[in-house]
């Protein structure tokens, strides 16, 4: 299988970057098994660059959840470039470059440090996407960096949501602001911002409700939370991070569009990538939404929530 092509380089040196890359490749094993096997079969060196090859490649990209429109646009560009190529291996490199080009080029945002204090991140998404777990892992990530973290339990409607956030707060040494179940979420968010200003907190993570995204009252509630945060601290929230489940494919884009209309998303976290063979959805979301994918989830462990890097991601699928 094509997967064997990139398991030989592993033991060179065990610096953190190599470990990070190998964890990413492991987490993407389902996508890699499908994409790499098919691509390496597709691009054998003696294969002619002809219409049959293009049709196979087009089908592969569509079935990887890249989406029909993006695939057709990409194939048009690939066909033009292919006229100057001599073999299928060169075409494979063109495909890699085209996939990387789908991601917004805003520089490397993964290493940026928050400049505001407190830095307020409102976390949104449909129930079941891993929203609260992602928030908890972020709390842990920031705490390990030595930052003072506060979590707002503003999902006051879902049974046990407050308890779930509380468990993460305890795990990550974060403080928590909570009200009773059924309380006004906007009031919880307001109190959290107020507390963070008083306690010299670095990062505020605001958990929100995630009932079905088609329900208008959910969107109105999210707008109200955002207004409440801004009232207490003008300019906040500084980020609105949406958590999407990669296994839902193109439906994730529909969800992101609805949430974006309501609360103007600034970042995306894509979870459960280890559970899908359709890794094209990552590029599809980035290209359609024109928003940075900030984090990807490739497993259950704390360290499996990784800062996203488009070059590393594509290389993990090909190399």
C-alpha positions as CSV (number, residue, x, y, z in Angstrom):
1,X,0.0,0.0,0.0
2,X,1.0,3.6,-0.6
3,X,1.0,4.2,3.1
4,X,4.3,2.3,3.4
5,X,6.0,5.0,1.2
6,X,6.2,7.3,4.1
7,X,6.8,5.3,7.2
8,X,10.5,4.8,6.7
9,X,11.8,8.3,7.7
10,X,10.7,8.1,11.3
11,X,13.7,7.5,13.5
12,X,16.1,10.2,12.2
13,X,15.9,12.5,15.2
14,X,13.3,12.8,17.7
15,X,12.9,16.6,18.0
16,X,9.5,18.0,18.8
17,X,8.7,18.9,15.2
18,X,9.2,15.3,14.1
19,X,7.1,14.0,16.9
20,X,4.4,16.6,16.0
21,X,4.5,15.5,12.3
22,X,4.4,11.8,13.1
23,X,1.4,12.3,15.4
24,X,-0.4,14.3,12.7
25,X,0.3,11.5,10.2
26,X,-0.9,8.8,12.6
27,X,-4.1,10.9,13.3
28,X,-4.7,11.2,9.6
29,X,-4.2,7.5,8.9
30,X,-7.7,6.9,7.5
31,X,-7.4,9.8,5.1
32,X,-3.9,8.8,4.2
33,X,-4.8,5.2,3.5
34,X,-7.4,6.2,1.0
35,X,-5.8,9.3,-0.5
36,X,-2.2,8.1,-0.6
37,X,-2.9,4.6,-1.9
38,X,-5.2,6.0,-4.6
39,X,-2.9,8.9,-5.5
40,X,0.3,6.7,-5.7
41,X,-1.6,4.3,-7.9
42,X,-2.8,7.1,-10.0
43,X,0.6,8.7,-10.4
44,X,2.8,5.8,-11.3
45,X,5.7,7.2,-13.4
46,X,4.8,5.4,-16.6
47,X,1.2,6.5,-16.6
48,X,0.1,8.8,-19.5
49,X,-1.2,12.3,-18.6
50,X,-4.5,12.0,-20.5
51,X,-8.2,12.5,-20.1
52,X,-8.6,9.2,-18.3
53,X,-6.1,10.2,-15.6
54,X,-7.9,13.6,-15.2
55,X,-11.2,11.8,-14.7
56,X,-9.8,9.5,-12.1
57,X,-8.2,12.4,-10.2
58,X,-11.4,14.4,-10.4
59,X,-13.4,11.5,-8.9
60,X,-10.8,11.0,-6.1
61,X,-11.0,14.7,-5.1
62,X,-14.8,14.8,-5.1
63,X,-15.0,11.6,-3.0
64,X,-12.5,13.1,-0.5
65,X,-15.1,15.7,0.3
66,X,-13.3,18.6,-1.4
67,X,-16.6,19.5,-3.1
68,X,-17.7,19.6,-6.7
69,X,-17.2,23.4,-7.4
70,X,-13.7,23.5,-5.8
71,X,-12.7,20.3,-7.6
72,X,-13.8,21.5,-11.0
73,X,-12.0,24.8,-10.6
74,X,-8.9,23.1,-9.5
75,X,-9.0,20.5,-12.3
76,X,-9.2,23.3,-14.9
77,X,-6.0,24.8,-13.5
78,X,-4.3,21.4,-13.3
79,X,-5.1,20.6,-16.9
80,X,-3.6,23.9,-18.1
81,X,-0.4,23.3,-16.2
82,X,-0.3,19.6,-17.3
83,X,0.5,20.6,-20.9
84,X,4.1,21.4,-19.8
85,X,4.6,18.3,-17.8
86,X,6.5,15.2,-18.8
87,X,5.3,12.6,-16.3
88,X,2.7,11.8,-13.7
89,X,5.1,12.4,-10.8
90,X,5.3,16.0,-11.8
91,X,1.5,16.2,-12.0
92,X,1.4,14.9,-8.4
93,X,3.5,17.8,-7.3
94,X,1.2,20.2,-9.1
95,X,-1.8,18.7,-7.2
96,X,0.1,19.2,-3.9
97,X,0.7,22.8,-4.7
98,X,-3.0,23.4,-5.8
99,X,-4.2,21.9,-2.5
100,X,-2.0,24.1,-0.4
101,X,-3.1,27.1,-2.4
102,X,-6.7,26.5,-1.3
103,X,-5.8,27.7,2.2
104,X,-6.0,31.4,3.1
105,X,-2.5,33.0,3.1
106,X,-2.6,35.3,6.1
107,X,0.9,34.3,7.3
108,X,1.6,31.8,10.1
109,X,-1.0,32.6,12.8
110,X,-0.2,29.5,14.8
111,X,2.5,31.2,16.8
112,X,0.8,34.5,17.4
113,X,0.4,35.5,21.0
114,X,-2.8,37.2,22.2
115,X,-2.1,40.9,22.5
116,X,-5.2,41.8,24.6
117,X,-5.6,41.0,28.3
118,X,-7.9,39.4,29.0
119,X,-8.1,37.7,25.6
120,X,-11.7,36.6,25.2
121,X,-12.5,33.6,23.0
122,X,-16.2,32.7,22.4
123,X,-16.5,29.1,21.4
124,X,-19.5,28.1,19.3
125,X,-20.7,25.0,17.4
126,X,-23.5,22.4,17.2
127,X,-23.8,19.8,20.0
128,X,-21.8,16.7,19.3
129,X,-19.0,18.3,17.4
130,X,-16.6,18.2,20.4
131,X,-17.1,21.9,21.3
132,X,-16.8,21.7,25.0
133,X,-14.0,19.1,24.9
134,X,-12.1,21.4,22.5
135,X,-12.6,24.3,24.8
136,X,-11.3,22.2,27.7
137,X,-8.2,21.2,25.7
138,X,-7.6,24.8,24.9
139,X,-7.8,25.7,28.6
140,X,-5.2,23.0,29.3
141,X,-3.0,24.3,26.4
142,X,-3.0,27.9,27.7
143,X,-2.5,26.8,31.3
144,X,0.6,24.8,30.3
145,X,1.9,28.0,28.8
146,X,1.7,29.6,32.2
147,X,-1.4,31.7,31.4
148,X,-4.2,32.4,33.8
149,X,-7.4,30.9,32.3
150,X,-11.0,31.5,33.2
151,X,-13.9,29.4,31.7
152,X,-17.5,30.8,31.4
153,X,-20.1,28.0,31.6
154,X,-22.5,29.9,29.3
155,X,-24.2,26.7,27.9
156,X,-26.9,26.8,30.6
157,X,-29.5,24.7,28.7
158,X,-27.9,21.3,28.0
159,X,-28.1,18.8,30.8
160,X,-24.7,18.3,32.5
161,X,-23.0,21.0,30.3
162,X,-22.0,23.0,33.4
163,X,-20.6,19.9,35.1
164,X,-18.6,19.0,32.0
165,X,-17.0,22.5,31.9
166,X,-16.3,22.3,35.6
167,X,-14.4,19.0,35.1
168,X,-12.2,20.7,32.4
169,X,-11.7,23.7,34.6
170,X,-10.4,21.5,37.4
171,X,-8.1,19.5,35.1
172,X,-6.6,22.6,33.6
173,X,-6.2,24.7,36.7
174,X,-8.6,27.2,35.3
175,X,-11.1,29.2,37.3
176,X,-14.8,29.1,36.3
177,X,-17.8,31.4,36.3
178,X,-21.1,29.5,36.4
179,X,-24.8,30.2,37.2
180,X,-27.6,27.7,37.8
181,X,-28.9,25.5,35.0
182,X,-31.3,27.5,32.8
183,X,-29.8,30.9,33.7
184,X,-29.3,33.6,31.2
185,X,-26.2,32.7,29.2
186,X,-25.4,36.4,28.4
187,X,-25.4,37.1,32.1
188,X,-22.9,34.3,32.7
189,X,-20.6,35.7,29.9
190,X,-20.9,39.2,31.3
191,X,-20.0,38.1,34.8
192,X,-17.0,36.1,33.4
193,X,-15.6,39.1,31.6
194,X,-16.1,41.2,34.8
195,X,-14.3,38.6,36.9
196,X,-11.5,38.2,34.4
197,X,-10.8,42.0,34.6
198,X,-10.8,41.9,38.4
199,X,-8.6,38.8,38.7
200,X,-5.9,39.8,36.1
201,X,-6.8,36.8,33.9
202,X,-5.0,36.2,30.6
203,X,-7.5,34.0,28.6
204,X,-11.3,33.8,28.9
205,X,-13.0,30.8,27.1
206,X,-16.7,31.1,26.8
207,X,-18.7,27.9,26.3
208,X,-22.0,28.4,24.5
209,X,-25.1,26.3,23.7
210,X,-25.1,24.2,20.5
211,X,-28.6,23.1,19.9
212,X,-29.5,22.5,16.2
213,X,-28.1,25.3,14.1
214,X,-31.4,25.7,12.2
215,X,-33.1,27.0,15.3
216,X,-33.4,30.8,15.1
217,X,-33.5,31.2,18.9
218,X,-30.0,29.7,19.3
219,X,-28.6,32.3,16.9
220,X,-30.3,35.1,18.7
221,X,-28.9,33.8,22.0
222,X,-25.4,33.8,20.6
223,X,-25.8,37.3,19.3
224,X,-27.0,38.4,22.8
225,X,-23.9,36.7,24.4
226,X,-21.6,38.5,22.0
227,X,-23.3,41.9,22.7
228,X,-23.1,41.3,26.4
229,X,-19.3,40.5,26.2
230,X,-18.7,43.7,24.1
231,X,-20.7,45.8,26.5
232,X,-18.4,44.9,29.4
233,X,-15.2,45.0,27.3
234,X,-15.4,47.0,24.0
235,X,-13.8,45.1,21.2
236,X,-14.4,41.7,22.7
237,X,-14.8,38.8,22.0
238,X,-11.4,38.9,20.3
239,X,-12.0,35.6,18.6
240,X,-15.2,33.6,17.8
241,X,-14.0,30.1,17.3
242,X,-16.3,27.6,15.7
243,X,-15.8,23.9,16.3
244,X,-16.8,21.6,13.4
245,X,-16.9,17.8,13.1
246,X,-14.9,16.7,10.1
247,X,-16.9,13.5,9.8
248,X,-20.0,15.5,8.8
249,X,-18.4,16.5,5.6
250,X,-20.0,19.2,3.5
251,X,-22.7,19.7,6.1
252,X,-20.0,21.3,8.3
253,X,-19.8,24.1,5.7
254,X,-23.6,24.7,5.9
255,X,-23.2,24.9,9.7
256,X,-20.3,27.3,9.5
257,X,-22.1,29.6,7.1
258,X,-25.1,29.9,9.4
259,X,-23.0,30.6,12.5
260,X,-20.9,33.1,10.6
261,X,-24.0,35.1,9.5
262,X,-25.0,35.3,13.2
263,X,-21.8,36.0,15.1
264,X,-19.0,36.6,12.5
265,X,-16.6,33.7,13.0
266,X,-12.9,34.5,13.1
267,X,-11.4,30.9,13.4
268,X,-12.3,27.3,13.0
269,X,-11.3,24.2,14.9
270,X,-11.9,20.9,13.0
271,X,-12.4,17.9,15.2
272,X,-12.5,14.1,14.6
273,X,-10.1,14.1,11.6
274,X,-8.9,10.8,12.8
275,X,-12.3,9.4,12.2
276,X,-12.7,10.3,8.5
277,X,-11.2,9.1,5.3
278,X,-12.4,12.4,3.6
279,X,-9.6,14.8,4.5
280,X,-10.6,17.0,1.5
281,X,-13.1,18.7,3.8
282,X,-10.3,20.6,5.6
283,X,-9.3,22.4,2.4
284,X,-13.0,22.8,1.4
285,X,-13.9,24.6,4.6
286,X,-10.8,26.8,4.5
287,X,-11.4,27.8,0.9
288,X,-15.2,28.3,1.2
289,X,-15.2,30.2,4.5
290,X,-12.0,32.2,3.8
291,X,-11.2,31.7,7.5
292,X,-8.1,30.3,9.2
293,X,-8.4,26.8,10.5
294,X,-6.7,27.4,13.8
295,X,-6.8,23.9,15.3
296,X,-7.4,20.3,14.2
297,X,-8.3,17.3,16.4
298,X,-6.7,14.0,15.5
299,X,-7.4,12.0,18.6
300,X,-8.8,11.9,22.1
301,X,-5.7,13.0,24.0
302,X,-4.9,16.5,25.1
303,X,-2.0,16.7,22.7
304,X,-4.2,15.6,19.8
305,X,-5.6,19.1,19.5
306,X,-2.9,20.6,17.3
307,X,-2.2,24.0,15.8
308,X,-3.1,23.8,12.2
309,X,-0.5,24.3,9.5
310,X,-1.7,23.8,5.9
311,X,1.8,22.8,4.6
312,X,2.2,20.2,7.3
313,X,-1.3,18.9,6.7
314,X,-0.9,18.4,3.0
315,X,2.7,17.0,3.5
316,X,1.3,14.5,6.0
317,X,-1.1,13.2,3.3
318,X,1.5,12.9,0.6
319,X,5.0,12.3,2.2
